[in-house]
Amino acid sequence: MSVVIRLARAGTKKRPVYHVVVADSRFPRDGRFIERLGYFNPLLPKDNELRLKLDMEKVKAWLAKGAQPSDRVMRFLDAAGVKKREARNNPEKAVPRKERKAAAAEAAKA
């Protein structure tokens, strides 16, 4: 059984609120979960303290048991200093598409 710490959407249409939950990875996003660890409200300003609320003791306990955080939850944990997030590297993202196609065509000729 693979256990993940992820977001489950709640709230109404166009007014999302997310619960931070621990769930089996096979369960649906908004379906059954094991435990609720906090919430995230993306509509509040970033400097508002009510935007994110996590029970860090429970989070640390689940991480010690082997739960894997999702990408967004990993950002939250990195900001809180609980777990370090590895930087991603995509060198193709910064190059405009036309230049990428030209470079690929040039490489194919060579």
N, C-alpha and C positions, 0 to 999 in steps of 0.2 A: 504494500500500500504506500503510494507516494503522497506525502502530505505537503501542501503548499500554503503559504500565507499570501492572500490575494485580496482584491477588492470585489465586493458584491454590490451591484447597483441597487439603490433604493430611491425614493423620492418620486416626483411626478414628471409628467412630460415636460421636457426642456428645463427642468429644475432638479438636476441630479444631486444626489448625496450618496456617498459610498461607505459601506461598512467594511472595515478591515477584518477579515475572517481567516480562520484556519480551516481548511477543507481538504478532503481527498481530491486528488487531481481528476478523478473520473466523474465527479459530481458536476452538475451544471453551474454556471457562473453565479446565478442568483438562487440556486437550489440549496440543498442540504449542506450544512457546515458543522464543524466540530465545536468551535468556540469563537466568540466575537471578541476582538482585541481592541477595537476603537472605531473611529469614523474619520472621513475626509470630506470636506465641503468645498468643492472647487469654485463655487460662486463667490466666496468671501475673498477679500484682498489678501495678498501673500503675507502681509505683516500682521494679520489678525491672528490672535492666539487660538481662536475657536475653529480655525480652518482645518487643523489636524489634531486629533486627540488619540494617543496610543497608550496602552498599559504596557510600559517597557519591561516590567518584571515578567509578564506573561509572554511577551515577544522573545525575550532572552531565553526563557524556559523552552519554548517551542523550537527555537534555533538550536539549542543544546540537544533536543531530541531528534534533530535532523530535518526539520521542516525547511523547504526551499522558498524564499521570498520571490514574488514576481518582480518584473522590472520596475514598476512604479513603486511598489513597497520597498524595494531595495534603495530607491532614491530617498525615500523617507528615512530609512534606517541610516543611510550615509549622512544625511543632514543632521540626524540626532547623534551621530558618532557611535552607533552601536555596531555597525558592520560596514566595511569598506567596499565601495562599488568600483569595479574595474572600468576604466575608460574604454570606450569603444573606438575603433579606428576604421573609417571608411574613406579612403583617399579618393575614390571615384565621385563622392558626393559633391565636392567642391568644384569639379570640372564641368563646364556647361556641356550639354548633350551633343551639340554639333562638333565640338572639339573632341569629345570621346569617340564619336563615329569616325571622324577623320583619322584619329590616332589608330583606331582598330583597323580601318581600311589600309592605312600605311603599313601597319604591322603584318597584315595579310599579304601584301605585295612582297614584302621582304622575306 
